Amino acid sequence: MPRPAPRSTDGADGARWTGSVRAVPPATPSDAARRDGSGGRAPVPFDREAVESAVEGWLDDGATVADRDLVVGLVEAALRMGTAEVDRLDLKIARRTLEEQLAAASAFAPYRGVRKVAVFGSARTAPDDPAYVAARELGAAVARRGWMVITGGGPGIMTAAVEGAGVDRSFGVTIELPFEPVDSNPLAGDPKSVSFRYFFNRKLAFMRGADAYVLLPGGFGTMDEAFELLTLLQTGRETPGPVVLLEPPGDAYWRSFRHFLDVELLDAALVDAADLELFHLTSDVEDACDHVTAFYRIFHSVRYVRDHLVLRLAEDVDDECIDRLNDEFSDLLVGGRIERCGPSQAERRDDDHVDLPRLRLRFVRARHGRLHALIRSLNRG
């Protein structure tokens, strides 16, 4: 059956929308003037060297030493945006984004060396629901293993995980919603609870702070978090980490989700089979914790250095393990072999775990599902 013609609508600015394509009417002289700086609010040029000198002076006054080049870049970006032809709302979003990311970074900074698991799930789950019980048991189990939890700081599953882990081992990244109160969460008022206006900032704080992810049953928000997380891992825009889909015994919530992925995505070749290995599905809390912690038994972290992917290790592996990885995962290599290496110049400059043993490979960057399989094989030693 032929697809119906896309419906066109007129926008408030005279543009026409045809399906997903926005057709803009011809520019008027005033439009062109605003773009070339001859009319409207033209960008105000500034002297880059003068800005750098002024910022360096401010940093000297504040005794700030580290990452001065990045601080100068932030100030320059703010000046460029402030003098460009942008809407006031764009400026407000940029300012609020920086403020929210600063608040999150400050809250997480004292606990940078502690592994953390992000727990997602419904805000509507009642305390007598098996999923609530599972989330509370999960929080307690990961805390016993020395981990901390990150939740959305709201009711339901979020409260359950904090109850299990305890306030001292919990973070909250809350969102300002009038219908989702956070006052009842044990973390309310705690310095490890950070409030966000924008969902994208909140999601970044989740991903930036977490080393692992456990998702319990939930609604649209949980589905959004599940698909975005899997997309980021599949495309390599998030560093490798374990993902667990946890459903209470007798519940088929995540099994139904997996069935949908198999039938609608995998069978249609819309994803690779390896992409469905990015997560582990279970109804057992201890099994979920085992999967999370096993991911870091030997593997520590990754970093790209020029054309190599560097795997930092919590402990060294023998030659037999490296040979096995080369045999099992030759499809991940652009060329060469998986081999030992020392810290790169960039890693030494950043003091980036220079004491840890390392492996490196020229990685086919479209195969992140298989990269997770490599890490799991590496962790077997």
Secondary structure, DSSP 8 states (H G I E B T S, - for coil): -------EEE-TTS-EEETTEEE-----HHHHHHHHTSSSS------HHHHHHHHHHHHHHTT--TTHHHHHHHHHHHHHHHTSS--HHHHHHHHHHHHHHHHHHHHHGGGTTS-EEEEE--TT--TTSHHHHHHHHHHHHHHHTT-EEEE-SSSTHHHHHHHHH-GGGEEEEEE--TTS--TTSTTTT-TTEEEES-HHHHHHHHHHH-SEEEE-S-SHHHHHHHHHHHHHHHHTSS----EEEE--TT--HHHHHHHHIIIIIITTTSS-GGGGGSSEEES-HHHHHHHHHHTTSSEEEEEEETTEEEEEESS---HHHHHHHHHHTGGGEEEEEEEEE---HHHHHTT-STTS-EEEEEE-TT-HHHHHHHHHHHTT-
